[in-house]
Every structure is written in C-alpha cells, then in structure tokens.
C-alpha cells in the first residue's frame, strides 16, 4: 500500500496520488481512538488495516468507530464488502459500525493528533490506483474539530452490530453473485454487439490526445509533475505514470526490432521523455533517482 511519494509532517499537508503510506502512518499511531468514515470499504484493505493495528500492544483497548453507507447496490457491486468489515471487527473488542445513509465523506482520524480528509475510499482504487486528492492534518486543534464534527454526525446514524453485519452479508451473498454474473453477461453482450463502435470511440479519444500533444510530450509533463513532488527511480515512475495515463500505457504492446523484444513500448516513450528533459536541463539523475534540476521550482514547471 505504501506510496513512493511518501507523507509529510507539516501541520496541514496536501495528499495527491497514492496515499497508502500516509494512511499506514495514521493507523500505526492510533493509541486510543480511531475513526474510519468511508462509503466504500473492501475486505483486502480492512485486512491490511487490521494487520497494521494489531502490531500495537494496546490494540485491544483501541476504540474504533466505522461510519459507512450500507447501500444494497454498493454491497451487490462489491464496492462495500461486509464480510471484510465483520472479519476486522472480530479482532477489536471496541469496534462499532454506524450506518449513515447520506455518507459521502472519506475521513480518517487517530486520537486528537492525526486526520486525513480525502476523496479516496478504503479500497484498492481509493488508496493506490485512482486519481485522488486530500489533506493530511497534524494540527491538534483542527483534528479535534474534525473529530467533534464526525462524532456528532455519527450520532445521527444507526448502530449496526457485527452479528447484523454478518447476517446481512450472508443474506445478500447469493444475490450479489447473481447480480455480478448478470452484469458480466450484459457487458459481454454489449462488447460483442458494439465492439467495432467501441474500438472507434477508443481510437477517437486517442486521436484527441494526440492532437493536443505527442506521447513524449504527455509523458514529459507527467514526469515533471511527479518529480516536482519527490525524487523517484524509473521503476517508481512507471506505475505512477501508468495510473495517470492507462490509455497510453498498454502493457500488451511490445517494442520489437528485427524479431527482438525490447520491452513495453510505452516505457520506451517514458525513457525518451526522461532523456529529453535531461538534455533540456529540466531534470537530473543522481544515483538511481531522477529529480527536478536545481533552480527549477514546481511552479516553473
């Protein structure tokens, strides 16, 4: 879950890109109280969070308040996995779940010392893959204010027991499988019927991208954007660039010359962009990490 971009110890810091490392730090530093407010929650992330929290010697005394929105369509689609919440709760005696039908906020609080307010849910996409944005707060006064707001907000919701969570998960399991199977069939039928039109639409989107700039130009701007946040190795740049431009980073397209495979074509475009930026004096390579050249600020890029 960790992000190579890392976190910040400033009283209020912006979070962009993958923010798993910041979330891990918040979880590991929770001593007495933890609030998790997220409409979408998956089993994998709750297992990860539980493993981190269990490393603390006082985790059995930790008061954990989970606010979520128990929408049936979220459960059926798999964006809210109740069994993951149930499994997590079994490891923490002071774990409570509140059903908030209007919840859309994603807020995470540890004691009165740390808070994260973000667009990202407690899912793989929210922590790692999607383009998310938010703030990390270490100012105790602000953290207390956020905590007070959400504790008051939680009083408007409905307490749900772990047994009720398990019962609901069991009742909806067969329905969830049927729902997802029907969705897969529908998608398959649509793709079979409109494959050519879909391909034309995808090609049109790529044409629009190409009209505004070349692949190298797009990758150059993206490299500068990422390096303006933190020095990065090429191996760290690749997954971040692919997350931002999945349409341009096709892992099925290889660069083949005279029958010899030279790897993924998009990674060669990234390398060309890095070298062009280096020649222009915009970036430098120190050891194995790329960074913005001295005298170049993030604003100038």
Phi, psi and omega in degrees: 000342187294146178255134176296345178283340174070184181246192181220149178257014176291154180305320174223122182229145178283144175244124175222158182069196178301132183234023180300325182294320179294319178294319178299318179297318179298315180297316183292338182260001177288123182254315185237329187219138177220129175245131177236107179245112183200127178290331178248130182216130180246158182301316184300317182289323178292326175295316177300314180296318179298321179296319179293315182293326183293344179288341180282140181291339183252022186295335180288341179263354184291127175274119183241125179245118181250117176256128178210176182244105185280060177283134182299320182292329176293321179292317181294324182282345180092002178281345173232108185257101185296326180296329177293321177294318180297316179297319178300313184298331181296337182270357185223107185300331184256042181261130180232144178242131178242127176272117180241097185303334182259007185295127171229341181291152174238104186225136183226128188226135174242115180054222174248022188247333185222142173212145173234127174241120190211168173276351187273131175279172176277065180222166175302316179298314182296322182271331192236321196254326185280164172276098183248165179208151180181195179227147172250127185244127175240005178280113186305322181297314179293320179299316179300322180293316178296316180298316180299316179301315185281332174292322175293318180298319183296333180292345179274348183267188181246127177290134180237125181284160178296327178295320178294323176299314181294318180297316181295319178299317180293318181296327185265355186299309180297320179296323180296316180298318178296315180301312182290324178295319178295320178297317179297319179296318180297314179299318180296318180294318180297316181294321180294321184282323187242024185305314182295320179293323177296318179296319178298319180293318179296318178297322180296319178297320178293325177296320178297319178298314183293329181296323182279333182187164174279164175304317181297321178296318179296314180294325179298313179297324181290319177300315179298318179301313183290320181287339177292343179269322185190144172300142184217147171285160177301321180295336176275329178293318187306305182295329179290319177294319180295326177294323182282323184234064181299332181288335180263349185248071184274111181288351179272350182260111180259155175265112183241125179234122180052040177081359181257129181275121181252023175094188184291133184298319184293330179291330175291324175297320178296316180298318178299321179295318179299314182293322178295318178295324179293317179297327180280356179078018181271331178226159177226160179246115178246111186066240178250013182244136174272144177210160177295136182299148178300141182089353177256120179265163177299326181293326183285348183266000000 
